[in-house]
């Protein structure tokens, strides 16, 4: 399992555009990806679940990647988590 964190810097928080980017980035990989924010967690493949985290500017997201291609998947996700 690989875990990394990201602090949201976008004034809009985790809104539709970054949620779509995260879900798209996870799509080609077999690994399971979980995003945790303030004790709530969801699959990174679940658009509504990501929106439901209601992550705001300054919130820290914990991203957990587990599976056969976890290293490549985590590297791809780190590129996406720039918002």
VENBEL-V368609 format. One record per backbone hydrogen bond with DSSP energy under -0.5 kcal/mol. CO is the residue of the C=O (numbers start at 1). NH is the residue of the N-H. If there is no record, write none. Layout:
{{CO,NH} {CO,NH}}
This chain:
{{2,65} {4,63} {6,8} {6,61} {8,58} {10,13} {13,15} {15,19} {16,20} {17,21} {18,22} {19,23} {20,24} {21,25} {22,26} {23,27} {24,28} {26,29} {32,66} {33,44} {34,64} {35,42} {36,62} {37,40} {40,37} {42,35} {43,46} {45,47} {46,50} {47,51} {48,52} {49,53} {50,53} {51,54} {55,14} {56,59} {59,8} {59,61} {60,38} {61,6} {61,63} {62,36} {62,64} {63,4} {64,34} {65,2} {66,32} {67,70} {69,73} {70,74} {71,75} {72,76} {73,77} {74,78} {75,79} {76,80} {77,81} {80,82} {83,10}}
